[in-house]
């Protein structure tokens, strides 16, 4: 299986965020960047699917500036096989991010069997990129997923809805799945992994 994980780099939740001088974006010079927490669940799910399907590869894709690559380095240290950085401004809207992700996946030379994302980014809370990307790729999509099981061709996912209830969907792959907290427990990124990916 060719598994792709779309990740976003966001300010650490304890970082003090202030506007830049012209008020067009945030001041980024003193910010500590991390992988979007919901994307950690997507990376972990990709690694679990890979472990259950011999010969699978996990490729992590990020759209943003090159000044800091913490999100990609963390994913690689967790166990991802490859990473792709699409160099762009950090303040793109959801449509442009999805378009850039689509282009990166198509140019990777791998036909995606599964695309995983976090349900949303904690900085802008848009909840749009997974659905837009799925529409652009003409793939089925399920968001806010808290349960995942299945094979390399068919999966069953559980999705949270209002009131704490769950919806269950059978999905044919390829598909785009947006992961929520509770789907798994992300592993810690290993120190050796950081050392290797930091070369």
N, C-alpha and C positions, 0 to 999 in steps of 0.2 A: 504493500500500500504506500502511496505517496501522501503523506500527511503534512498539511501546512497549518501553521499557527500564526495568526496575526496578533501582534502585540503593540502596545503603545507605551511610551516612556512618559511618566507623569511626575510632578513634584512630590516629594515625600510629604506625607500627611502632616508632619510636624514642622515643615518649612514655612516660614513667614513669607507670604506672597504679596508683593506690592506692584503697582503699575509702573511701566517704564516712563521715561521723561515726556514722551509725546502722548501717552495714554492709549497707545494703539495695541499694546500687549503687556505682558508682565515682565518685570526685570528678572532676567535669568542668570545673571553673573554669579549670584551667591546661592542658587538653589541646588539642593541635593536631589538628584533624579533617581527614580526607581522604576521597576516594571509595574505597570498597572496591576493592582492586586487581583482583579477578576481574571486577568490574563494568565496569572500563575496557575489558576485552575485549568485553563485551556492547555497550557504546556504540560501539566501533570497528566491530563486526560490523554493527550497525544502520546506521551511516553507509555501509559498503560495500554493503549490500543496497539502501539508498536510492539510491546512485550508479548501481546497475545497473537500477533500476526508476524511470523518470522519473515525477515527480509524487508520489512517496512522501513521507511526513512521519515524523519521529522525535520522539516525545514521551517524556521522561524522568520517571519517577515515584519519589518518595521518601516514606517514612513516618518521621516524627520531629519533633523540636522545631524551632522557628524561630530558635533562638539563633545558629545558624551554618548557612549554606546552601552550604558549600564543595562538596559533591558535585554539587549541581545546577548551580552556577556552572561547575564544571569541565566537566560534560557539555555545557553550552551553549557554552562556549568551544571545545570540540572540534568543534562543528558541529550539535548537536541543535537542532530547530526550536522546541520548546515544553518547558515543565517544569511539573510538578504537585507541590506539597508537601501531604501529608496531615498536618496538625498532630496530633501524638500524643506520648506519652512515648517516650523512646529505649529503654526496657527492656521493650518488649512481647515476648511470646513469638511463635514462628513462625506459629501459627494466626492470631493477631490481626493480625500484619503482612500475611499473605496476604489476610485478609478486608478489610483497609483498602485494599490494592492493587487487589483486585477491584472494590471500590466506586468507587475513583478512576477506573479504566479504564472502567467502565460509565457513570459520570457525565460522562466527557469528551466524550460525543457522537460518538465515533469507534468504529466496530466494528474490533477488532484483527485484523489479518491475520498478525501475528507479534509474539510477546512474547519478549524476550531478557532474561536475567539472568546474573549471575555464578554459578558452581557453588556457592559458599558465601561466607559473610562471614568475614573473618579474625579477628573479635573473639569470636564465639560458636561458630563452626565447626559449626553445626547441620545444614547441607545439607538443609533441609526446605522452605523457602518456595517454591521453584519448583514442586515436586511438589504441594504443598498448593494453590497458586494454580491449577495446571492442573486439579486435581480439582474445585475450586470452579467453574471456568469450563467444565468438561466438555470439555477440549481434550487432545490428545496431548502428551506431554512426553518429552524426551530430555535427560539431564544429562551432565556431564563431557565436553562436546563439544569436539573439537579440530580438526574439519574441517567445512566448510560449503560447499555449492554447490547451485544450483538456480534456480528461477524464482519468480514471484509466487504460484504455486499448489502447486508440488511442490518439495521439497528433499531432498537426500541429505546426511546428517551422519555423521561418524565419532566414535565414543565410546571413550574409554579404559577398559580393564578391567584387572584384576590381571594382573601378569606382563608388562606393556607391550604386550599385544595390543590390537587395535582391533575394535570391532563397527561395522558399517555399517547404517544404517537409512534407508529411504525414508519420508518423512513428508509427508502432505497438510497444507497450511496451511488455517486458522490452527493454530498450535501454540505451546507454550512450550519454549524452548531455553535450557539453562543452560550457559554458556560456560566453558571451562577455558583455562589458559595454553597457548599454542601455536596457538590458532585463528587468530590474527593478531598484528600488532604495533601496539598502540595509538598513535595520533598524539599529538603534544604539544598541549596546549590552547594556543591562540594568545593572545598578550597583547592584541591588539585585541578578541578574543572576551571576555576577562575585563573589559575596560573597558566594552564595550557591555552585558554582562549585569550589571555591577556598578552600573549607574545606579539 
